[in-house]
């Protein structure tokens, strides 16, 4: 017979993952930290597996990720059912309708440009509460696998187990620098020799875009230069390139006003780096999630590219 997973235990595990600590989960559930610990131990005994690593914040193990996904899906479906049946607490009569909570992960550049306007297109009747996580497009699918989000803007075309995937378009990145930086570091050419030696702006240590561009330019012989400035926000990255700290890749959406103003110049006209973006979401019949997916697809069609 299948092992029963009591809903109160499953919800407690989800609260611990979302809140990060047993103490915070206890406060959210109106329990004591001891009760939270006992519930999670009971769930681990039922499954015969360790479900959480007791770090700060706590993290689900591989087995825990499966239970967290189940817990979040259960919570979403329960909320939809309550809305369909018009079930509300007596204390809520006459008050605002409860919102559907949708955790979504998005890469920084999309978040800074076209994604937030997409969310404004989502109808708010019934209301939707967005919980947006920021993660590199190459790693955002991890949050789907962990059950921490219900949908993701990702560069992965391979669907996460239990998810659907649809293409959104191509995010186009242009190699840019200030005219003064170009004159000081990149002239005289050739660019294939000078660019790998020049100071470069990098988002963080997982950002490979600049290296990928240089490898494509040099046919795999070089990466971007060793003098690297790490600036881990999309707006800060743009401003660092515009200030002349180094060269970097900006989306054409971010680059357009700076190019028009002459603040930045293209280092290699006609060359760019296209990153395919996809929308992945859980296979759940949640109307709010479907509305978000439609709004995101429409906004992406206007903001992203479809080909070379």
C-alpha positions as CSV (number, residue, x, y, z in Angstrom):
1,X,0.0,0.0,0.0
2,X,1.2,3.6,-0.7
3,X,2.5,5.5,2.3
4,X,0.1,8.2,3.4
5,X,1.6,11.8,3.5
6,X,-0.6,13.7,6.0
7,X,-1.3,17.2,4.8
8,X,-0.4,18.9,8.0
9,X,3.1,17.3,7.9
10,X,3.6,18.2,4.3
11,X,2.5,21.8,4.8
12,X,5.0,22.0,7.7
13,X,7.9,20.9,5.5
14,X,6.9,23.5,2.9
15,X,6.7,26.2,5.5
16,X,10.2,25.3,6.7
17,X,11.6,25.5,3.2
18,X,9.8,28.8,2.4
19,X,10.7,30.5,5.7
20,X,14.2,29.1,5.9
21,X,14.3,28.1,9.6
22,X,12.1,26.1,12.0
23,X,11.6,29.2,14.1
24,X,10.2,31.2,11.2
25,X,8.1,28.3,10.0
26,X,6.7,28.0,13.6
27,X,5.7,31.6,13.6
28,X,4.0,31.3,10.2
29,X,2.1,28.2,11.2
30,X,1.4,29.4,14.8
31,X,3.2,26.5,16.2
32,X,6.2,26.1,18.5
33,X,9.6,25.3,16.9
34,X,9.6,22.0,18.7
35,X,6.3,21.1,17.1
36,X,7.7,22.0,13.6
37,X,10.7,19.8,14.3
38,X,8.5,16.9,15.5
39,X,6.3,17.1,12.4
40,X,9.2,17.0,10.0
41,X,10.8,14.1,11.9
42,X,7.5,12.3,11.7
43,X,7.3,12.9,7.9
44,X,10.9,11.7,7.5
45,X,10.0,8.5,9.5
46,X,7.0,7.9,7.3
47,X,9.1,8.2,4.1
48,X,12.2,6.6,5.5
49,X,14.3,9.4,4.1
50,X,16.0,12.6,5.2
51,X,14.0,15.4,3.7
52,X,15.8,18.5,4.9
53,X,19.4,19.5,5.5
54,X,19.5,21.3,8.9
55,X,21.4,24.3,7.6
56,X,20.6,28.0,7.7
57,X,18.5,28.4,5.7
58,X,17.3,24.8,5.6
59,X,17.4,23.1,2.2
60,X,15.4,20.2,0.8
61,X,17.3,17.0,-0.1
62,X,16.5,15.4,-3.4
63,X,13.8,13.4,-1.7
64,X,12.6,16.6,0.1
65,X,12.3,18.4,-3.2
66,X,9.7,15.8,-4.4
67,X,7.7,16.4,-1.2
68,X,8.0,20.2,-1.5
69,X,6.7,20.0,-5.1
70,X,3.8,18.0,-3.9
71,X,3.1,20.4,-1.0
72,X,3.1,23.4,-3.2
73,X,0.9,21.8,-5.8
74,X,-1.5,20.7,-3.1
75,X,-1.6,24.2,-1.7
76,X,-2.3,25.7,-5.2
77,X,-5.0,23.2,-6.1
78,X,-6.6,23.7,-2.6
79,X,-6.7,27.4,-3.2
80,X,-8.3,27.0,-6.6
81,X,-10.9,24.7,-5.2
82,X,-11.8,27.1,-2.4
83,X,-12.2,29.9,-5.0
84,X,-14.3,27.7,-7.3
85,X,-16.6,26.7,-4.4
86,X,-16.7,30.3,-3.0
87,X,-15.4,29.0,0.4
88,X,-14.0,31.7,2.7
89,X,-13.6,32.0,6.4
90,X,-16.4,33.8,8.2
91,X,-13.9,36.4,9.3
92,X,-13.2,37.1,5.7
93,X,-16.8,37.9,4.7
94,X,-17.0,41.3,3.1
95,X,-13.2,41.5,3.0
96,X,-10.8,41.3,0.1
97,X,-10.8,38.0,-1.8
98,X,-7.8,35.8,-1.0
99,X,-5.0,36.0,-3.6
100,X,-3.5,33.1,-5.4
101,X,0.3,33.0,-4.6
102,X,2.5,32.3,-7.5
103,X,6.3,31.9,-7.0
104,X,8.2,32.5,-10.2
105,X,11.9,32.7,-11.0
106,X,13.3,35.1,-13.6
107,X,16.7,36.1,-14.8
108,X,18.0,39.5,-13.9
109,X,18.0,41.1,-17.4
110,X,14.4,40.0,-18.1
111,X,13.3,41.2,-14.7
112,X,14.9,44.6,-15.3
113,X,13.3,45.1,-18.8
114,X,10.2,43.3,-20.1
115,X,9.1,40.9,-17.4
116,X,7.5,43.2,-14.8
117,X,5.4,45.0,-17.5
118,X,4.2,41.5,-18.5
119,X,2.8,40.9,-14.9
120,X,0.8,44.1,-15.1
121,X,-1.2,42.5,-17.9
122,X,-2.4,39.7,-15.7
123,X,-6.1,40.2,-14.7
124,X,-6.5,40.6,-10.9
125,X,-9.9,39.1,-10.6
126,X,-9.4,36.9,-8.7
127,X,-6.3,38.5,-7.3
128,X,-2.8,37.1,-7.8
129,X,0.2,37.6,-5.5
130,X,3.5,37.3,-7.3
131,X,6.6,36.1,-5.5
132,X,9.4,36.8,-7.9
133,X,12.8,35.1,-7.4
134,X,15.9,36.3,-9.4
135,X,18.3,33.7,-10.7
136,X,20.6,33.3,-13.7
137,X,18.6,31.9,-16.7
138,X,21.0,28.9,-16.8
139,X,20.2,27.9,-13.2
140,X,16.6,29.0,-12.8
141,X,15.3,25.5,-13.6
142,X,16.9,24.3,-10.4
143,X,14.3,26.2,-8.4
144,X,11.6,24.4,-10.3
145,X,13.2,21.0,-9.5
146,X,13.4,22.0,-5.8
147,X,9.7,22.9,-5.8
148,X,10.5,26.4,-4.7
149,X,8.7,28.0,-7.7
150,X,5.8,27.1,-10.0
151,X,7.2,28.7,-13.1
152,X,10.5,30.0,-14.6
153,X,12.0,32.0,-17.3
154,X,14.9,29.8,-18.2
155,X,17.4,29.1,-21.0
156,X,16.7,25.3,-20.6
157,X,14.6,23.8,-23.3
158,X,14.6,20.4,-21.5
159,X,11.4,20.3,-19.3
160,X,11.8,19.7,-15.6
161,X,9.9,16.6,-14.5
162,X,6.3,17.5,-14.1
163,X,6.6,20.7,-16.2
164,X,5.6,22.0,-19.6
165,X,7.9,24.2,-21.7
166,X,7.3,26.8,-24.4
167,X,9.7,29.0,-26.3
168,X,9.6,32.8,-25.5
169,X,12.2,34.1,-28.0
170,X,15.8,35.2,-28.1
171,X,17.4,37.7,-25.7
172,X,19.9,39.6,-27.9
173,X,23.1,40.8,-26.2
174,X,25.4,43.4,-27.8
175,X,29.1,43.9,-27.0
176,X,29.5,47.5,-25.8
177,X,31.8,50.0,-24.2
178,X,32.3,53.7,-23.9
179,X,34.1,55.4,-26.8
180,X,36.9,56.3,-24.4
181,X,37.3,52.7,-23.3
182,X,37.3,51.5,-26.9
183,X,40.0,54.0,-27.8
184,X,42.2,53.2,-24.8
185,X,41.9,49.4,-24.7
186,X,40.8,48.2,-28.1
187,X,42.5,50.3,-30.6
188,X,44.4,49.7,-32.7
189,X,43.0,46.2,-33.4
190,X,42.4,43.5,-34.2
191,X,39.5,43.1,-31.8
192,X,40.2,39.3,-31.6
193,X,43.6,40.1,-29.9
194,X,42.7,43.2,-27.9
195,X,39.3,42.1,-26.4
196,X,40.6,39.1,-24.5
197,X,43.1,41.4,-22.8
198,X,40.7,44.3,-21.9
199,X,39.0,44.9,-18.6
200,X,35.5,43.4,-18.6
201,X,32.3,43.7,-16.5
202,X,30.8,40.4,-15.3
203,X,27.5,39.9,-13.5
204,X,28.7,37.3,-11.1
205,X,31.0,34.2,-11.1
206,X,28.3,32.1,-12.8
207,X,28.0,34.6,-15.6
208,X,29.5,33.1,-18.8
209,X,28.1,35.5,-21.4
210,X,31.2,37.6,-21.9
211,X,33.4,34.4,-22.1
212,X,31.0,32.9,-24.6
213,X,31.1,35.9,-26.8
214,X,34.9,36.1,-26.8
215,X,35.2,32.4,-27.5
216,X,32.9,32.8,-30.5
217,X,34.9,35.8,-31.7
218,X,38.2,34.0,-31.4
219,X,37.0,30.6,-32.5
220,X,37.5,29.1,-29.1
221,X,41.1,30.4,-28.5
222,X,40.4,32.9,-25.7
223,X,38.0,33.9,-22.9
224,X,37.3,37.4,-21.7
225,X,40.1,39.1,-19.9
226,X,41.5,38.4,-16.4
227,X,40.7,41.9,-15.1
228,X,37.1,41.4,-14.2
229,X,34.7,43.7,-12.3
230,X,31.8,41.8,-10.8
231,X,28.5,43.8,-10.5
232,X,25.6,41.6,-9.6
233,X,22.6,43.7,-10.6
234,X,21.3,44.3,-14.1
235,X,21.1,48.0,-13.6
236,X,24.5,48.2,-11.9
237,X,26.0,46.1,-14.7
238,X,24.7,48.5,-17.3
239,X,25.9,51.5,-15.3
240,X,29.4,50.0,-14.8
241,X,29.8,49.6,-18.6
242,X,28.5,53.1,-19.2
243,X,31.0,54.4,-16.6
244,X,33.9,52.9,-18.5
245,X,34.9,50.2,-16.0
246,X,35.0,47.6,-18.7
247,X,33.3,46.3,-21.8
248,X,30.2,44.1,-21.4
249,X,27.2,42.5,-23.0
250,X,23.9,44.4,-22.7
251,X,20.5,43.4,-24.1
252,X,19.6,45.5,-27.0
253,X,16.6,46.7,-25.0
254,X,19.0,48.2,-22.4
255,X,21.5,49.3,-24.9
256,X,19.2,51.3,-27.2
257,X,19.0,54.6,-25.3
258,X,22.8,54.5,-24.5
259,X,23.7,53.9,-28.1
260,X,21.4,56.7,-29.2
261,X,23.0,59.1,-26.8
262,X,26.5,58.1,-27.8
263,X,27.3,57.0,-24.3
264,X,28.2,53.5,-25.6
265,X,29.4,52.1,-28.9
266,X,29.2,48.6,-30.4
267,X,32.5,46.9,-30.4
268,X,31.7,44.5,-33.2
269,X,28.9,45.8,-35.4
270,X,26.8,43.0,-36.8
271,X,28.0,40.5,-34.1
272,X,25.8,39.7,-31.1
273,X,25.0,36.8,-28.7
274,X,21.5,35.4,-28.7
275,X,20.2,33.5,-25.6
276,X,17.0,31.5,-26.1
277,X,14.5,31.9,-23.3
278,X,11.7,29.5,-22.4
279,X,8.8,29.5,-20.0
280,X,8.5,26.4,-17.9
281,X,5.6,25.8,-15.5
282,X,4.1,23.0,-13.5
283,X,1.5,20.8,-15.2
284,X,-1.3,22.1,-12.9
285,X,-4.8,23.3,-13.8
286,X,-4.4,26.6,-12.0
287,X,-6.2,29.4,-13.9
288,X,-4.0,32.1,-12.4
289,X,-0.9,30.3,-13.7
290,X,-2.4,30.0,-17.1
291,X,-3.2,33.7,-17.1
292,X,0.4,34.6,-16.2
293,X,1.8,32.3,-18.9
294,X,-0.3,34.0,-21.5
295,X,0.7,37.5,-20.4
296,X,4.4,36.5,-20.3
297,X,4.2,34.9,-23.8
298,X,2.6,38.1,-25.2
299,X,5.1,40.4,-23.7
300,X,8.0,38.2,-24.7
301,X,6.8,38.2,-28.3
302,X,7.0,42.0,-28.3
303,X,10.3,42.3,-26.5
304,X,12.4,39.4,-27.7
305,X,13.8,38.3,-31.1
306,X,12.6,35.3,-33.1
307,X,15.7,34.7,-35.2
308,X,18.9,36.0,-36.6
